[in-house]
Amino acid sequence: MRHPCSRVPKVISSKAMHWDFALILIFLAAAVPWLGRRRIRLLMQLPETTKGDRLTLYASTVAFQWIAAAVVLLRTSAHHILAFQLGMDIPNAILTAVVSVLLAALIFANQIISLRRVVLRPAEAQGMLPQLALKIFPQDTVERLAFFAVVVTVAACEELIYRGFVQRVMEDWSGGFVLAGILGSAVLFALAHLYQGRRGIFSTLVVGILFSAIRAWTGSLVPSLVAHFVADLTAGFLAPSMLRAALRGSGDALTHSPSAQ
């Protein structure tokens, strides 16, 4: 059994990068943030989204994510890069299991605290991110089933792309500097969430650093994949009802305020 912290063979030289790897990194750094902002800008311009809008969004997200992951796997395979070099391995089952549970619990608690804060401070529900959540998160059972597929897809594909591929490439390109892989992966992950604004980028950067550090420590994508799944599923399933409650509370407060009399 390999130790999780044992040195993984380099996938690229520290002096040169494969042209296809460079193109993938450029796409992740430039095209993905632009496409994300463009899509969200169009959604925010709609007075409200329909069931068809949300299901179309889910389907396109699933397709895009799996295509991107497939491209990464095809190009890494072409360069004879093995699965364990991308974190698709469990070097230490006990460590991986314990870290997965603890990280998932931490992320779940953070999501609940964040949602409760919005409920207790109804004015925050008027912000861009809560309004976006109301437009894209599922509203009924059919949408929840479709959204579940989105969550599974995003957790698996984004962890492979950012914590698997990007982190490995950036670490090796820097000459084996682990911190370079962690920071490079986290920065590109944060840029992919550019549509969330400055606050969203910062929080995503922090989460990205945490996930990447754990991937480097355990040698496995499993802990960050599980935590990513828990974060998105919790937000998608709980946010709509909690945000509506916050908006109702905000409306009641305005109705009963002295200025409204």
N, C-alpha and C positions, 0 to 999 in steps of 0.2 A: 504493500500500500504506500502510495506517495504521501509524504507529509505535505499539508496544505501550504506551508510556507517555503517548500523546497523550490529551487530555481527552475523555472519553466524554460525550455529551449526557445531562443529567439525565433520569431516568425519573419522578421525582416532585418536587414542590416541597419546599423545606426548611421551609416553614411548615405544610404539611398533608400527610397521608398518605391515600391511597385507602382506603376502608373495607374493601375486600376484602383489600388487602395487610396491613392491621392485624390482621384476623381470622386470616390465615395465620400471621403472626408470633406471635400469642397461642397458636394451636394448637401451633406448634413449641416454644414456650417452656413450655407447661403440659401439654397433652394428650399429646404425644409422650413426654416423660420419664415421665409417670404410666403410660401404657400399656406402655412398655418395662419398667419396674420390676414392674408387675403380672404381665406375661408371664413374666419371668425368675423371679419369686418362685414362681409355679406350677410351673415346670420344676424348680427346685431342691428342691421338696417331693417330687418323684418319686424313688424309690430308684434308678431308671435309666430312660432313655428307649428306646423301641423304634424300629425303622426307620420305622414309620408316624408316630410322633411327630415324628421329624426331618423327614421328607418333608412332613408337614403344616405344620411350622414354615417350611420353605423356601418352600412354595407361598404361604402367607399373607404372608410377607415380600415376595416378588416382587410380589404383587398390591397390597399396601399402598404399596410404593415407587412403582410405576408410576402408581397413582391419584393419589398426592400430587404427583408430577412433572407429571402431566397437568393437575391443577388449577392449578399454578403457570404452566404454559405457556398455558393457556386465559385466565387472568386477566391475565397480562402482554400477551398478544396483544390482549385486549379494550382495553387501554390503549395500543395501538400501540407496544409496546416491541419493538425488533428483537433478533434473536439475538445479534449482536455485543455489545450492551449487557449481555447476561447472561454474556459470556465464551465464547459458542459460536462461536468464531472463532479463526483463527491469524494474527494480524497480522504476525508474523515467524517464518517456518517454521524457520529455522536456530536461533534462540534457543529456540523452543518445543521443538524436538527435543533440543537439548543439555541444557536444563533438565529435560526429562522423563526422560532417561536417568540423569542425575546424581541427581535426587530419588528415582527408583525404586530406584537402587542403594543410596542412603542408607537408605531405608525397609526394603529387603530385608535389609541388613546389621544394622539394628537389631532386626528380627524374629528373625533367626538368633541374635544375641547374647542376646536375651531368653529364647529357648527353651533355648539351651545353659546359661544360668544356672540355669534350673529343673532341668535334668538334673543339673547339678553340685551343686545344693542341693535334694535330694529333698523336704525339708520344705516348700518353697514350692509343691510340687505339690498339697498339701493345702488350699491357699487357695481362696477362692471362685471367682476367675476361671479357674484351671486346671480345677476341678471342673465349672464351667459349660461350658468348652470340650469336655470329655469327653462332656457330655450333648448338645451341639448340633452338633459338628463331624462330618463324614461318616465312615462306618465301612467302606464298600465302594464298588465301582465305580459302581453306580447312584446312590448318594448323592453321590458326588463329581461326577458329571455334573450332578445337580440343584443341588449347592452351587456349581458353576461358574456356573450361570445366576444364582444369588443374588448372587455376587460381581460379575458384570457389571452386574446391576441396581442393586445398592447403590452401586457406584462411580459409575455414570452418574447415577442419580437424586439421591443425596446431594450430589454436586458441583454439579449444576444447582440444587438447592434452597438449599444453604448458601453455596457460593462464587459461584454465579450470582445467584440471586434475593436472598437475604438480604443478601449483601455489597453488592450494587448499591443496594438500598433503604436500608440503614442509612447508606451513604456519602452518598447524595443527601439523605436526611432531615436529616443533620447539616450540610448546606450544602456538601458536597463534601469533607469531611474524610476522607481515605483511611483513616487509622488507625481511625476510628469504624466503617467498613465491615469492616475486618479483625477488630477486637475483637468487634464485634457478631456477626459470622458465627461466629467461633471459640467464643464463649460459648454460642450456641444449639446449635452442633455438640456441644460438651461436654455440655450438658444432655440431649441426645438419648441420651447414653451414661451417664446417671445410674445405671443398673443395675449398672455396673461398680465402683461404690464410689468413695471419695475418690481412691484411687491412679489408677484408670481415668479419672476425670474430669480429673485434672490432666494425665495424659499425653495425653489426647484434646484438651485445651485447647491444649497446646503444639503438637501436630500441626496443629490447626485454625489456629493463628496462622501457622505455617509455610506451610501450603497457601494460606491467604488472602493472605499477603504475596506469594507467587509468582504467584498469580492476578492481583493488582494490578500486579505488575511486568511480566508477560508479556502481560496482556490476554486470556489464554486459560485455559480449564478443563482443557486437555489434560494438562499436567504433573501436576496434583493428581489428576486422574482416573486416570492411569496408575499413579501411586504408591499411590493408594487401592486399586486393583485388585491390585497386587502385595502390599500389606500383608495384605489379607483372604485372598487365595489362598494365600500362604505360611503363614499361621496355620492356615487350615482344612485344608490338605493335610499339613503337617508336625507340627502340634501333637499330634494324637492319639497317634501312635506314640512321640513323644518324651516326652510326659507319662506314658504307660504305663511306659516304661523308667524314668522317674524314680520312679514309685510302686513298681515292683519293687525298685529300689535302696533305697528307704525301708524296704520290708518286709524285705529282706535285712539291712539295718543293725539293725533292731529285733530280728530273730531272733538275730543274733550279738552283741548288746549284753550286757554283764554282767548287767543287770537282767532279761534274758530267760532267763538260765540257771537 
